[in-house]
């Protein structure tokens, strides 16, 4: 099968959707399918070679507390038409298919069956705002989808409020060979201190403010503790560094961006992984990665997280925006090594159920269901 995987986001920049697409591409290629990734890119993506087709120059667009790096060019049609006519895909799989402009243009021009995966659980203002003409265009593009996937119930609930219809839930996956208990930790942090690790983009909704406050309370009681913060975000990092300096917090380490290759090593370095996001998480990928490495987790009890982690089974869930409860949960786990080990072992078992080999096969089965069904009128 010849498959197009289409991302609206800058493929040279790390993010959940791009990682999702990369993992699908690897699994599909391993199974013998011919796969091309189509996306805007701020720089080359040499690892993919001719399996990557760059279209459009990404721009940074603020979207509800985060930055979307998408192409806004209205002049993509000729380039996309050339690619579609040359490649003759059997199926086009668009991720966030209603995100302008690359996905919507591919959707408009594609004459093969179109699959759309909806990742977000909020924060897409053009779904609910805009002119009547804009809403009509979105509805028309949505109708061009022959199959619709949501990565989790929160994503399904969100998109179906705006576009009611039939959706199939197929979750994100995790590479349990890459994220493995057998990886080597970061040696410089294996000095006997207790490592609490945060991994995620440095954005306000990821809740690092509350973890810093919890660590401020923990540090005097557990002097040998350390907080390791892994993730990109220049503007917010400066603000967090000021909070650390103002409170005289010691042993807070900002790593910045970590490559996909190194990411499992930071999870392995953790005694506890803390995920204090405040909301709008459609799926807890960071939780799955931590589980796959066998680490206990303290996470907020929000949609997207509580569908992946069971309280008391793989970790502890606490109310969002509550530094006191984060402090209590971290303190409980710090004091109980046996509990940490049990939660980590349970997490590894759950993560295996989400291995990308299994998830990719579910996506391929969904493709086949669409291909075997009646095609939209006007498609060949």
C-alpha positions in Angstrom: 0.0 0.0 0.0 1.2 3.5 -0.8 0.4 5.8 2.1 0.7 9.6 2.6 1.1 10.8 6.2 0.3 14.5 6.3 1.3 16.8 9.2 0.3 20.5 9.4 3.2 21.1 11.9 6.9 21.8 11.4 8.4 18.4 11.1 11.8 19.7 12.1 10.4 20.6 15.5 9.6 18.1 18.3 5.9 17.6 19.1 3.4 14.9 19.8 1.8 14.8 16.4 5.1 14.7 14.5 6.3 11.9 16.8 3.1 10.0 16.3 3.5 10.2 12.5 7.2 9.2 12.7 6.3 6.1 14.6 3.6 5.2 12.2 6.0 5.7 9.2 8.6 3.4 10.8 6.1 0.6 11.5 4.4 0.8 8.1 7.8 0.8 6.3 8.9 -2.2 8.4 5.8 -4.0 7.2 6.6 -3.3 3.6 4.4 -0.4 2.8 5.6 2.6 0.8 5.2 5.7 3.0 5.8 9.4 2.4 5.5 12.1 5.0 4.3 15.4 3.8 4.8 18.4 6.1 6.2 21.9 6.4 9.8 22.0 7.6 11.9 24.9 9.0 15.0 22.8 8.1 15.9 19.5 6.5 14.9 16.2 7.9 17.8 14.1 6.6 16.9 11.0 8.6 13.9 10.4 6.4 15.6 10.9 3.0 13.2 10.8 0.1 10.4 9.5 2.4 9.9 13.1 3.4 8.3 15.7 1.1 8.5 19.3 2.5 5.8 21.6 1.5 5.4 25.1 2.9 7.4 27.3 5.3 6.2 27.1 8.9 5.4 30.2 10.9 4.9 30.4 14.7 1.3 31.0 15.5 0.1 31.4 19.1 -2.9 29.1 19.7 -4.5 28.9 23.2 -1.4 28.8 25.4 0.9 27.0 22.9 2.7 27.8 19.7 1.6 26.0 16.5 4.3 26.0 13.8 2.3 25.7 10.7 2.3 27.0 7.1 -0.2 29.8 6.4 0.6 30.1 2.7 -2.4 30.2 0.4 -0.1 29.2 -2.5 0.3 25.5 -1.9 -2.1 24.1 -4.4 0.2 23.7 -7.4 2.9 22.0 -5.4 0.5 19.7 -3.7 -1.2 18.8 -7.0 2.2 17.9 -8.5 3.0 15.7 -5.5 -0.3 13.9 -5.5 -0.3 13.3 -9.2 3.3 12.0 -9.1 2.9 9.7 -6.1 -0.5 8.3 -6.7 -1.2 7.3 -3.1 -3.6 4.6 -2.2 -4.6 6.5 1.0 -4.0 9.9 2.5 -3.8 10.1 6.3 -4.1 13.6 7.5 -3.3 14.5 11.2 -5.4 17.4 12.5 -7.0 17.5 9.0 -8.8 20.8 9.5 -5.6 22.7 10.5 -4.7 25.2 7.9 -3.2 25.4 5.4 -1.3 22.3 4.3 -3.8 19.7 5.6 -6.9 21.5 4.4 -5.3 22.0 0.9 -4.4 18.3 0.7 -7.9 17.4 1.8 -9.4 19.6 -0.9 -7.2 18.3 -3.7 -6.9 14.6 -2.8 -8.8 12.1 -5.0 -7.9 9.1 -2.9 -9.6 7.9 0.3 -8.8 10.4 3.1 -8.3 9.4 6.8 -8.2 12.1 9.5 -6.8 11.7 12.9 -7.9 14.2 15.5 -5.3 14.7 18.3 -6.4 17.8 20.2 -8.9 18.1 23.0 -9.3 21.8 22.9 -7.8 25.1 21.8 -8.7 25.1 18.1 -10.5 28.5 17.9 -11.5 28.1 14.2 -13.7 25.2 15.1 -16.1 27.3 17.0 -15.4 30.9 15.9 -15.1 32.7 12.5 -17.4 33.7 9.7 -20.3 31.6 8.4 -18.3 31.1 5.2 -15.3 29.8 7.2 -17.5 27.4 9.1 -19.1 26.2 5.9 -15.6 25.5 4.4 -14.5 23.6 7.5 -17.7 21.5 7.2 -17.1 20.8 3.5 -13.5 19.8 4.2 -14.6 17.5 7.1 -17.1 15.8 4.7 -14.2 14.8 2.5 -12.9 12.5 5.2 -13.7 8.9 4.5 -12.6 7.7 7.9 -12.1 9.6 11.2 -9.9 8.6 14.1 -9.6 10.2 17.5 -6.6 9.4 19.7 -8.6 9.3 22.9 -12.1 10.0 24.4 -11.2 13.7 25.2 -10.2 14.3 21.5 -13.4 12.5 20.4 -15.6 14.5 22.7 -14.0 17.7 21.5 -14.2 17.3 17.8 -17.6 15.7 17.8 -19.1 18.7 19.5 -18.2 20.7 16.4 -18.4 18.0 13.8 -20.8 15.2 14.9 -20.2 11.9 13.1 -18.7 8.4 13.4 -15.2 8.2 14.8 -13.0 5.3 15.8 -10.7 5.7 18.8 -7.2 4.4 18.2 -4.7 5.7 20.8 -1.2 6.9 20.6 1.5 4.3 21.0 4.9 4.0 22.5 8.0 2.3 21.3 8.7 -0.1 24.1 12.0 -1.1 22.7 13.3 2.5 22.6 11.6 3.4 25.9 12.9 0.5 27.9 14.0 -0.3 31.5 17.3 -1.5 29.9 18.5 2.0 28.7 21.4 3.7 30.5 20.6 6.7 32.7 22.4 10.0 32.5 25.6 9.3 34.5 26.1 12.8 35.9 22.8 12.6 37.8 23.5 9.1 39.3 25.2 10.5 42.4 22.9 9.3 45.1 20.4 12.2 45.0 16.7 11.5 44.5 15.7 12.7 41.0 12.3 14.1 40.3 12.0 14.5 36.5 9.6 16.8 34.5 9.5 16.2 30.8 7.5 18.4 28.5 7.4 21.7 26.6 7.9 24.7 28.9 4.4 26.1 28.6 2.2 27.4 31.3 -0.5 24.7 30.8 2.1 22.0 31.5 1.9 23.0 35.2 5.6 23.4 36.1 4.7 26.4 38.4 3.0 23.9 40.7 5.8 21.4 40.6 8.3 24.1 41.4 6.2 25.2 44.4 6.0 21.5 45.5 9.7 21.1 45.2 10.2 24.3 47.3 8.4 22.5 50.1 10.1 19.2 49.6 13.7 20.4 49.4 14.1 21.4 53.1 12.7 18.1 54.2 14.7 16.0 51.7 17.9 17.9 51.1 19.3 15.2 48.7 16.4 15.7 46.3 16.9 17.2 42.8 14.5 18.4 40.1 15.5 17.8 36.5 13.4 19.8 33.9 13.6 18.5 30.4 11.9 20.2 27.4 12.1 23.2 25.0 10.7 26.7 25.6 12.9 29.8 25.8 10.5 32.4 27.1 9.0 30.3 29.8 12.3 28.9 30.8 13.5 32.4 31.7 10.5 32.9 33.9 11.0 29.6 35.7 14.7 30.3 36.2 13.7 33.6 37.9 11.3 31.7 40.2 14.1 29.3 41.1 16.5 32.1 41.8 13.9 34.1 43.8 13.2 31.2 46.0 16.8 30.2 46.4 16.1 26.7 45.1 19.1 24.4 44.8 19.5 21.4 42.6 17.1 22.5 39.9 18.6 21.6 36.5 17.2 22.9 33.2 18.2 20.5 30.4 16.3 22.1 27.5 15.4 20.1 24.5 16.4 16.4 24.6 16.6 14.4 21.4 14.4 11.4 20.9 17.5 9.3 21.2 18.3 10.7 24.6 14.8 11.0 26.0 14.6 7.4 27.4 17.8 8.1 29.4 16.2 11.0 31.2 13.2 8.8 32.1 15.7 6.2 33.4 17.5 8.8 35.4 14.2 9.6 37.3 13.2 8.1 40.6 9.8 9.7 40.0 8.4 11.3 36.9 6.0 14.2 37.6 3.5 15.4 35.0 1.6 18.3 36.5 -0.3 19.6 33.5 -3.4 21.7 34.2 -5.6 20.5 31.3 -6.2 20.3 27.5 -4.2 17.0 27.3 -5.9 14.7 24.8 -3.6 11.8 25.7 -0.7 11.3 28.1 2.1 10.3 25.8 4.7 11.4 28.5 2.9 9.0 30.9 3.2 6.1 28.5 6.9 6.8 27.9 7.6 6.9 31.6 5.6 3.7 32.1 7.5 2.0 29.3 10.8 2.7 31.1 9.2 1.4 34.3 9.0 4.6 36.3 6.4 5.6 39.0 4.5 8.7 38.1 2.8 11.6 39.9 0.3 13.2 37.5 -2.7 15.4 37.6 -6.1 13.9 37.5 -7.2 15.5 34.1 -8.8 14.1 31.0 -6.1 12.6 28.8 -4.1 11.5 31.8 -6.6 9.6 33.9 -7.5 7.6 30.8 -3.9 6.3 30.7 -2.9 6.1 34.3 -4.9 4.4 37.1 -4.5 5.9 40.5 -2.6 3.6 42.8 -1.8 1.2 39.9 0.9 2.9 37.8 1.2 6.1 39.7 -0.6 8.6 41.8 -3.2 11.1 40.5 -3.6 14.5 42.2 -5.9 17.5 41.6 -4.6 19.9 39.0 -3.2 23.3 40.1 -2.6 22.0 43.6 1.0 22.2 44.8 0.1 20.8 48.2 -1.3 17.6 46.7 1.7 17.2 44.4 4.0 17.6 47.5 2.0 14.9 49.4 2.2 12.5 46.5 5.9 13.0 45.9 6.7 12.7 49.6 4.7 9.4 49.8 6.6 7.9 46.9 10.0 9.2 48.0 9.4 7.4 51.4 8.3 4.1 49.9 10.8 2.4 47.5 8.7 -0.8 47.4 5.7 1.2 46.2 7.7 3.0 43.6 9.0 -0.3 42.2 5.5 -1.8 42.1 4.0 1.2 40.3 6.9 1.1 37.8 6.4 -2.6 37.1 2.7 -2.2 36.6 3.4 0.7 34.3 5.7 -1.3 32.1 3.0 -4.0 31.7 0.4 -1.4 30.7 2.8 0.3 28.2 3.3 -2.9 26.3 -0.4 -2.9 25.5 0.2 0.4 23.7 3.3 -0.7 21.7 3.5 0.9 18.3 3.5 -2.5 16.6 0.0 -3.1 17.9 -1.3 0.5 17.3 0.1 0.6 13.8 -1.7 -2.6 12.9 -5.0 -1.2 14.2 -4.5 1.8 11.9 -3.7 -0.4 8.9 -6.9 -2.5 9.7 -8.8 0.8 9.8 -7.4 1.8 6.4 -8.5 -1.6 5.0 -12.0 -1.1 6.3 -12.2 2.3 4.6 -10.7 0.9 1.3 -13.2 -2.0 1.3 -16.2 0.3 2.0 -18.1 2.6 -0.4 -15.9 5.6 -1.5 -17.1 9.1 -1.6 -18.8 10.1 -4.8 -16.4 11.6 -7.3 -13.4 9.7 -6.1 -11.6 7.2 -8.3 
